[in-house]
Amino acid sequence: MTNPYDPQQPGYGYPPPGSPAPQPGYPTSPQGYPPPPQAPPGYPAGYPGYAAPGYPAPQPGYPVAPPPKKTRWGLIIGIVVIVLLLVCGGIAGCVAFVAKSAKDSLDAELNAEKTDITIVDCVVEDDRYLPSVKVTWKVTNSGSISRTYAPTFVAESADGTRLGDGVGFVGALQPGDTRTETATILLDAPATGSVTCKLSD
């Protein structure tokens, strides 16, 4: 007896005698393998799970998942961190600069009398009933805004004893302007010897 599935036998790969002829347009399945399932009536050829005419049957299994999309979150986070560092550094620098400028301006205003005022003359008035010293002083506004000056002058004896004090006044002196004024220091007692005038500390 001959084996119809023997590759050496004539007619191998063809249906044995008496089997129904294959339908036109569909490939003949190899010997030993079932034909691919065909689409049900009313469904187009190639319906999922069924073979289209002229194409092999789909392999069983799951569809291949698409590769994950590459994100740039790392790059974005890095850029944000750099920007924040630059912004914070700039803000810190600006705050430090403003604070230093404000401190310098405050120091300049507090020390304006010492830097802008010069004592020109200090003369003892010869009045035994009302002993006093006449102070001539000059002030120049070295700042950038108008200033008002109300200095206190002190008269001292040659040995450093405080004899009395008096106040001068110049208002709304514009930047760069100079004014010469006088002030009177009332003494607690008539002065004997030389007298020195200076700004109060």
Secondary structure, DSSP 4 states (H G I P E B T S, - for coil): ---TT-TTSTTTTSPPTTSPPPPTTSPPPPTTSPPPPPPPTTS-TT-TTSPPTTSPPPPSSPPPPPPPPP--HHHHHHHHHHHHHHHHHHHHHHHHHHHHHHHHHHHHHHTHHHHHEEEEEEEEE--SSS-EEEEEEEEE--SSS-EEE--EEEEEETT--EEEEEE--EEEEPTT-EEEEEEEEEESS---S-EEEEE--
